[in-house]
């Protein structure tokens, strides 16, 4: 028996004395560290759970909007689909047309312009309309401007795969060429092109409404190229 006692004493302390201060401090630090780590893990789990719940809820809401929700009638308890409302971004913020009372420019005349816009400049082949306050009057720059021009003599026809419309009773087509484009032939045989910038948010009908107030003068000349 004495051999076993001696062996235990050789392996470690007998536990009869107080632990050293460094040992106690180390144990406290390790314990506090473990508590901090556990708290962090719990916060992360709750955050992930909340995020997952929000994502699932959002997905359900989107799906319900796309395919139509369902409601329960008071009488039979049968669900009826609720139609989702879809609005075009054009009609939501489209710039309205107003009568133009200012001076007309060479080549083309117009009955109406977008509200807050004015006739900027023109050549014999193009009329440019810009927002009030714009200083870009370069007649060769069409970007971000409402433009009226005669189709180039090199263009034999308008695109065939656009939206078919009618301008003053005559066939036309609307297509996207980077911006909304309308092409038609007027009663005098002029092949007219109207280019509407995205800032106007016009539908095809609004583009046609503007074009029906466009008049080509005898000074207008079709461009080449």
C-alpha positions in Angstrom: 0.0 0.0 0.0 2.8 2.4 0.8 4.1 1.9 -2.7 0.9 3.2 -4.2 0.8 6.2 -1.9 4.4 7.1 -2.8 3.4 6.7 -6.5 0.5 9.2 -6.2 2.7 11.7 -4.3 5.3 11.5 -7.1 2.7 12.1 -9.8 1.1 15.3 -8.4 0.4 17.4 -5.3 -1.8 15.9 -2.5 -4.4 18.8 -2.7 -3.9 19.7 0.9 -2.6 23.2 0.2 -4.2 26.3 -1.5 -3.6 26.7 -5.2 -1.2 29.3 -6.4 -2.5 32.7 -7.3 -1.3 32.3 -11.0 -3.3 29.1 -11.2 -6.5 30.8 -10.0 -6.1 33.7 -12.3 -5.5 31.4 -15.3 -8.6 29.4 -14.5 -10.7 32.6 -14.3 -9.4 33.9 -17.6 -10.1 30.6 -19.3 -13.6 30.5 -17.9 -14.4 34.1 -18.9 -13.1 33.4 -22.3 -15.3 30.4 -22.7 -18.3 32.4 -21.7 -17.5 35.2 -24.2 -17.1 32.6 -27.0 -20.4 30.9 -26.1 -22.2 34.2 -26.0 -20.8 35.1 -29.5 -21.9 31.8 -30.9 -25.4 32.3 -29.5 -25.7 35.8 -31.1 -24.5 34.5 -34.4 -27.0 31.7 -34.4 -29.8 34.1 -33.6 -28.7 36.5 -36.3 -28.5 33.7 -38.9 -31.9 32.4 -37.8 -33.5 35.9 -38.1 -31.9 36.5 -41.5 -33.1 33.2 -42.8 -36.6 33.9 -41.6 -36.5 37.3 -43.3 -35.2 35.8 -46.6 -37.9 33.2 -46.5 -40.6 35.7 -45.8 -39.4 38.0 -48.6 -39.4 35.1 -51.0 -42.9 34.1 -50.0 -44.1 37.7 -50.4 -42.5 38.0 -53.9 -43.9 34.7 -55.0 -47.4 35.7 -53.7 -47.2 39.0 -55.6 -46.2 37.2 -58.8 -48.7 34.4 -58.9 -51.4 36.0 -56.8 -52.2 35.5 -53.2 -55.2 33.7 -51.8 -57.9 34.8 -49.4 -60.6 32.9 -47.5 -64.2 33.7 -47.9 -66.4 34.0 -44.9 -69.1 31.6 -46.2 -67.4 28.6 -47.8 -63.8 29.0 -46.6 -62.6 28.7 -50.2 -59.5 30.6 -51.2 -59.8 33.0 -54.0 -56.7 34.3 -55.9 -55.8 38.0 -55.4 -54.6 39.6 -58.6 -51.2 41.3 -58.4 -51.0 44.9 -59.6 -48.4 45.5 -62.3 -47.5 49.1 -63.3 -45.3 50.1 -66.1 -42.3 52.3 -65.0 -43.2 54.4 -68.0 -46.8 55.4 -66.9 -45.7 55.8 -63.3 -43.4 58.8 -64.0 -44.0 59.7 -67.7 -43.4 63.4 -68.6 -46.6 64.8 -69.9 -47.0 66.8 -73.1 -47.9 70.5 -73.1 -48.6 72.9 -75.9 -45.5 74.6 -77.3 -46.0 78.4 -77.6 -42.4 79.4 -78.3 -40.7 80.0 -81.5 -40.4 77.2 -84.0 -37.1 76.1 -85.6 -36.0 75.4 -89.1 -36.9 72.0 -90.6 -39.7 70.8 -88.3 -42.5 72.3 -86.2 -44.2 70.7 -83.3 -47.6 71.2 -81.5 -46.4 69.9 -78.1 -43.3 69.3 -76.1 -42.7 67.4 -72.8 -43.4 69.6 -69.8 -40.2 71.4 -68.7 -38.5 70.9 -72.1 -37.9 73.3 -75.0 -36.8 73.4 -78.6 -33.0 73.5 -78.3 -31.6 73.6 -81.9 -32.2 72.2 -85.3 -30.6 71.5 -88.7 -32.4 70.7 -91.9 -32.4 67.0 -91.0 -33.0 67.1 -87.2 -34.8 68.9 -84.5 -33.5 68.6 -80.9 -35.6 69.1 -77.8 -33.9 69.3 -74.4 -34.9 69.8 -70.7 -35.0 73.4 -69.5 -31.6 74.4 -68.1 -29.7 72.1 -70.4 -26.7 73.8 -72.1 -26.0 70.9 -74.6 -27.1 72.6 -77.8 -24.8 70.6 -80.1 -27.0 69.7 -83.1 -24.9 66.6 -83.8 -25.4 65.1 -80.3 -28.7 63.2 -80.0 -28.0 61.4 -76.6 -30.5 62.3 -73.9 -32.5 64.5 -76.2 -35.9 64.2 -77.8 -35.0 64.1 -81.5 -37.1 64.4 -84.6 -35.3 63.7 -87.9 -35.8 62.3 -91.4 -34.6 58.8 -91.9 -31.3 58.5 -93.7 -31.5 57.9 -97.4 -29.4 54.8 -96.8 -32.1 53.3 -94.7 -34.5 51.4 -96.9 -37.1 50.5 -94.3 -37.8 50.6 -90.6 -37.4 47.5 -88.4 -40.0 44.8 -88.8 -39.9 43.3 -85.4 -41.0 46.3 -83.3 -44.4 47.3 -81.9 -46.8 48.2 -84.7 -48.6 51.5 -84.2 -50.6 54.1 -86.1 -49.5 57.8 -86.5 -52.3 60.1 -87.8 -53.9 57.0 -89.4 -50.7 55.8 -91.1 -48.6 52.7 -90.0 -45.5 53.1 -87.9 -43.3 51.0 -85.7 -41.8 51.5 -82.2 -38.5 49.7 -81.4 -35.6 50.1 -78.9 -32.4 51.2 -80.5 -30.7 52.0 -77.2 -33.5 54.5 -76.6 -37.2 54.3 -77.7 -37.5 54.9 -81.4 -40.6 55.5 -83.6 -40.5 55.4 -87.4 -43.3 56.2 -89.8 -44.1 57.8 -93.1 -46.2 60.9 -93.1 -48.9 61.9 -95.6 -46.4 63.8 -97.7 -44.1 60.8 -98.0 -41.5 61.9 -95.4 -39.9 59.0 -93.5 -39.8 60.4 -90.0 -37.9 59.1 -87.0 -38.5 60.2 -83.4 -36.1 59.2 -80.7 -37.2 59.6 -77.1 -34.7 59.5 -74.2 -35.3 57.3 -71.2 -35.7 60.4 -69.0 -39.2 60.9 -70.5 -40.4 57.4 -69.5 -42.8 57.3 -72.5 -44.9 54.4 -73.6 -45.5 53.8 -77.3 -48.8 55.6 -77.1 -47.1 58.7 -75.6 -44.4 58.6 -78.3 -47.2 58.4 -81.0 -49.1 61.3 -79.3 -46.0 63.5 -79.7 -45.3 62.4 -83.3 -48.9 63.3 -84.3 -48.0 66.9 -83.6 -44.8 66.9 -85.6 -44.8 68.6 -89.0 -42.1 68.4 -91.6 -41.4 71.7 -93.4 -40.2 72.2 -96.9 -36.8 73.0 -95.6 -36.2 69.5 -94.1 -33.6 67.3 -95.8 -32.9 63.7 -95.2 -29.4 62.9 -94.0 -27.0 60.4 -95.5 -25.3 57.6 -93.6 
